[in-house]
Amino acid sequence: MSDETIQLMEKALHDNGFRLTAARRAIVAMLSRTGGHVSADELADLVRTEAPGVGRMTVYRTLDLLHELELVRPVYQGTGAAHYVLMEDGHHHHLVCSTCDRVIEFDDCVLEEVEKVVGQRFNFEVKGHLLEFYGRCQECQT
C-alpha cells in the first residue's frame, strides 16, 4: 500500500474529529504496509516491533475506529479470527480457493451499477462493498 492510503486514513480520522496520535499513526502505517490482510493480534505484534509502547488494546480500539469510519472491514475466511482488509475507494475484492485457501486480491470493479440498483430497490444508501468469489485456483485445478 502507499503513502496515499496512509494520508486517506489520516484525513478521515482528522475530518471526523479524532486525533492522530503516535500510536494511531504507527497502526495505520503498519496496516498500510501489510496491505490490510492481517488479524488484530498479528497487527499488534507487527506494530510492537516498531513501536513497543503500543498495546494490544490500542490496536483493537483503532481497528474498531477505522471500521466505524469505513476504512477497514473485518472478513472471516474460515480462520476463526477476523482479518482486516483496507476498503480503498469503498470496495475490496477476493478470489478464494476452496481447496488451498489461497486468497487472490483483484481491483477490477464493475459493481457500480449493481450498487445503484440494489440501493434504489431497497431504499439503501450503499457506501461500499466487499466481494468474494469462491472456487478453485489455477494450481488446484490441475
C-alpha positions as CSV (number, residue, x, y, z in Angstrom):
1,M,0.0,0.0,0.0
2,S,1.0,3.5,-0.4
3,D,1.6,6.8,1.4
4,E,-1.7,7.8,-0.3
5,T,-3.5,5.1,1.7
6,I,-1.9,6.5,4.9
7,Q,-2.9,10.0,4.0
8,L,-6.5,8.9,3.3
9,M,-6.8,7.3,6.7
10,E,-5.2,10.2,8.5
11,K,-7.5,12.6,6.8
12,A,-10.6,10.6,7.7
13,L,-9.5,10.5,11.3
14,H,-8.9,14.2,11.3
15,D,-12.1,15.1,9.5
16,N,-14.2,13.1,12.0
17,G,-12.6,14.8,15.0
18,F,-10.1,12.2,16.0
19,R,-6.6,13.0,16.9
20,L,-3.8,11.2,15.0
21,T,-1.7,10.1,18.0
22,A,1.7,8.5,17.6
23,A,0.1,5.1,18.3
24,R,-2.6,5.5,15.7
25,R,0.0,6.7,13.2
26,A,2.1,3.5,13.8
27,I,-1.0,1.3,13.5
28,V,-2.2,3.0,10.3
29,A,1.3,2.8,8.8
30,M,1.7,-0.9,9.6
31,L,-1.8,-1.7,8.3
32,S,-1.0,0.0,5.1
33,R,2.3,-1.9,4.8
34,T,0.7,-5.2,5.3
35,G,-1.9,-4.5,2.6
36,G,-4.6,-4.8,5.2
37,H,-4.8,-8.6,5.3
38,V,-4.0,-9.1,8.9
39,S,-5.6,-10.1,12.1
40,A,-5.7,-7.8,15.1
41,D,-3.3,-9.9,17.0
42,E,-0.9,-10.1,14.0
43,L,-1.1,-6.4,13.6
44,A,-0.4,-5.8,17.3
45,D,2.7,-7.9,17.1
46,L,3.9,-6.2,14.0
47,V,3.3,-2.7,15.4
48,R,5.1,-3.5,18.6
49,T,8.3,-4.4,16.6
50,E,8.5,-0.7,15.6
51,A,6.5,1.0,18.4
52,P,6.9,-1.1,21.5
53,G,4.8,1.2,23.6
54,V,1.6,0.5,21.6
55,G,-0.6,-2.0,23.4
56,R,-2.8,-4.7,22.0
57,M,-6.0,-2.9,23.2
58,T,-4.9,0.3,21.4
59,V,-4.7,-1.8,18.2
60,Y,-8.1,-3.3,18.8
61,R,-9.7,0.1,19.5
62,T,-8.0,1.7,16.5
63,L,-9.3,-1.1,14.2
64,D,-12.8,-0.6,15.6
65,L,-12.5,3.1,14.9
66,L,-11.2,2.5,11.4
67,H,-14.1,0.1,10.8
68,E,-16.6,2.7,12.1
69,L,-15.1,5.2,9.6
70,E,-15.5,2.6,6.9
71,L,-11.8,2.4,6.1
72,V,-11.3,-1.3,7.0
73,R,-13.7,-4.3,7.2
74,P,-13.3,-7.5,9.1
75,V,-13.5,-10.6,7.0
76,Y,-13.8,-14.2,8.1
77,Q,-12.3,-16.7,5.8
78,G,-12.6,-19.8,7.9
79,T,-9.6,-19.0,10.0
80,G,-11.6,-18.2,13.2
81,A,-10.1,-14.7,13.7
82,A,-11.2,-11.8,11.7
83,H,-8.7,-10.4,9.2
84,Y,-9.0,-6.7,8.4
85,V,-8.9,-5.5,4.8
86,L,-8.5,-2.0,3.6
87,M,-11.5,-0.6,1.9
88,E,-9.8,1.7,-0.5
89,D,-12.3,3.5,-2.7
90,G,-15.1,1.8,-0.7
91,H,-14.6,-1.6,-2.1
92,H,-12.4,-4.7,-1.9
93,H,-12.5,-8.0,-3.9
94,H,-11.2,-11.5,-3.4
95,L,-11.0,-14.8,-5.2
96,V,-10.8,-17.5,-2.5
97,C,-9.7,-21.0,-3.4
98,S,-11.9,-23.6,-1.6
99,T,-9.1,-26.2,-1.9
100,C,-6.0,-24.5,-0.7
101,D,-7.5,-21.4,1.0
102,R,-5.4,-19.1,-1.2
103,V,-6.8,-15.6,-1.5
104,I,-6.2,-13.6,-4.7
105,E,-7.0,-9.9,-4.5
106,F,-8.2,-8.0,-7.5
107,D,-9.0,-4.4,-8.2
108,D,-11.3,-4.6,-11.2
109,C,-14.7,-3.3,-10.2
110,V,-17.8,-3.5,-12.3
111,L,-20.3,-3.3,-9.5
112,E,-21.3,0.4,-9.6
113,E,-24.5,-0.3,-11.5
114,V,-25.3,-3.2,-9.1
115,E,-24.8,-0.9,-6.1
116,K,-27.2,1.6,-7.7
117,V,-29.9,-0.9,-8.5
118,V,-29.7,-2.6,-5.1
119,G,-29.7,0.8,-3.3
120,Q,-32.7,2.0,-5.2
121,R,-34.7,-1.2,-4.8
122,F,-34.2,-1.4,-1.0
123,N,-34.0,2.4,-0.4
124,F,-30.5,1.8,0.9
125,E,-27.5,4.2,0.7
126,V,-24.6,1.9,-0.4
127,K,-21.3,3.2,0.7
128,G,-19.1,0.3,-0.4
129,H,-18.8,-3.4,-0.8
130,L,-16.7,-6.4,-0.1
131,L,-16.9,-9.1,-2.8
132,E,-15.6,-12.7,-2.6
133,F,-15.8,-15.3,-5.2
134,Y,-15.2,-18.9,-4.1
135,G,-13.8,-21.7,-6.3
136,R,-10.5,-23.3,-7.2
137,C,-7.3,-21.5,-8.2
138,Q,-5.4,-22.5,-11.3
139,E,-2.9,-24.7,-9.3
140,C,-5.7,-26.7,-7.6
141,Q,-7.5,-27.2,-10.9
142,T,-4.6,-29.3,-12.3
